[in-house]
Amino acid sequence: MFTKHLKSFQPALSRVSFLSVIVFVVASCGKAEQIKKAPPAPAVSVYDITVNEIGSYREFVARTVASKEVDLRARIEGELIERQFEEGSSVEKNQILLKIDPAAYQASLESAKADLTSKIAGAGGASRDLKRGREVAGQGYISQSDLDKLITNDSQAKAAVKVAESTLAKAELSLSYTIIKAPFSGRIGKVNYNVGTVVSPTSNTLATLTATDPMYVSFQVEESDYVSYLQKHKNTQKPEDLSIDISLRLPNNTKYSEPGLLTFADTKIDEGMGTVELRAKFNNPDGIILPGLFVTLIIEGKKKESMALVPQAAVQENQQGKFVLVVSEDNKVTQRLVTLGRRINAMWVVKSGVKANERVIVEGLQKVRNGIEVKPVGKRVDPLTGTISDFLAQ
């Protein structure tokens, strides 16, 4: 009976086994399909690290100062009758800027000339009288007392001439003050008194003239750094012989084209701040630098060393510090801690952590992690702007 029932179940068991095989095969195919469809390595943009010759470097917050500045003032009293410049314009040395009414001073000059002529005539008469007196004094025609009077008259007449000459010189000087000229070339600011105003030596500044070429840049250095600087350059006689390059970064973050020259160091340390004031000179032929600007003064040593540069876009930071993601020769990602130096435009100087010709990731950082395989695509990075582009786009 049991054998009979078993025989009746054999077709059913065969069907179950067949279905199990089918399920196993399908499952195996699914796994193979999953393995076959594993995600590809993510593509990332990489930059080949370059090495540049870079010197020691220091930045200072600084301020521009005019090399020369003068407040123009009235040295005599009178009415302003003329202005011969535009406010804010450039003027040349000895250019006439303002005129004060000269009428009264011209009259004083003519009077002084006439007085001098009179005094000279009087001195001539007194001199002749003395000469004749001396000629006859020996013959007894005049007394010694009368001769002494002639000598006195001659001396007084000569003194009167000198006084008249002094008065004339003063009148000429006063007349010259009616014309106000530029003592040096530069740019002139606004006028504080209009034509028709009576001004005098007690009046405020008429206008301010500023020399803009060259321009000075004043900055502060810590006393310890200044002492080190003196020790290093104790045998240097001329500023141009210093082993440093001086440059300037303007407020709009552009580099000024003209180099600087260190020309002045104060003779004492500021006791409150512990700093000493230094000054550099920059030629300013185009008038780009104005007095009073806050700028960045950059001092770089002329002695250079080879150092790696990486784009700012490649640098990240975590609790351990700043790092970059380096792609190895087998296209594996490695996180590398780096010690950074100064920033040069869109690049960082790397003191340690990477070397020349290694590849760092600059785009696609969010798609990768340490140890995974990637598909690197070489890119070009503009060192000034940091713009990333294909090599074919150059």
PyMOL commands that set and color helices and strands:
alter all, ss='L'
color gray80, all
select helices_A, chain A and resi 2-36+103-137+144-176+223-232+239-241+312-314+365-367+391-393
alter helices_A, ss='H'
color red, helices_A
select strands_A, chain A and resi 43-48+50-72+78-83+90-91+96-100+179-181+186-188+198-199+207-222+244-249+260-265+275-282+294-311+316-318+321-327+333-337+339-344+347-352+359-363+375-378+380-381+388-389
alter strands_A, ss='S'
color yellow, strands_A
deselect
rebuild
show_as cartoon
